[in-house]
C-alpha cells in the first residue's frame, strides 16, 4: 500500500485540526469502503484530539436551529 504523509501548517486556532477531523469523518463516504485508501494516525493522543473535534463538529450541525439571513438593505451599504 502506498503511504502519503500529510503535514498541516498554520497559526494557532486557524482550523487545521478541524480540517483533518472533517476529512477523517467523511473519508469512507467519499471514497467508499472498497478502496485501499485509509487515514491512519499513529499517535493515539492526536487521534483522540481529532475524534473529539469530529464530535464537536457533528454536535454543532446537529444542534443548529437557526441559520444566517442576509439583510439586503445592509448588504447594499
C-alpha positions, 0 to 999 in steps of 0.5 A: 500500500502506498503511504502519503504523509500529510503535514498541516501548517498554520497559526494557532486556532486557524482550523487545521485540526478541524480540517483533518477531523472533517476529512477523517469523518467523511473519508469512507463516504467519499471514497467508499469502503472498497478502496485501499485508501485509509487515514491512519494516525499513529499517535493515539493522543492526536487521534483522540484530539481529532475524534473529539473535534469530529464530535464537536463538529457533528454536535454543532450541525446537529444542534443548529436551529437557526441559520444566517439571513442576509439583510439586503438593505445592509448588504447594499451599504 
